[in-house]
């Protein structure tokens, strides 16, 4: 199921991937950033680290490696990445994910 129009109408963020690969919509506050990701093509997210992150898969499938442990996540599965822990992912086209970042400025908002 696609995110509803009022979600996709939210501001997007500047991520290091083209818009034909991933579409974004965000809600930002001083306390954090909530990002709605729609992956249009298969992609690989290289290993990296930052502040804490929590996410849930809404649709599709992602293979997520957190701190050296790799698992497949499907709709309804959630994950928690502690601050500073290296993680990366292989994400299949059609996946929709909601991620919450403790860093309000994790990604700059476009526009």
Buried (B, 14 or more C-beta within 10 A) or exposed (E): EEBEEEBBEBEBBEBEBEEEBBBBBBEBEEEBBBBBBBBBEEBEBEEEBBBBBBBBBBBBBBBBBBEEEEEEBEEEBEBEBEEEBBBBBBBBEEBBBBBBBBEEEBBEBEE
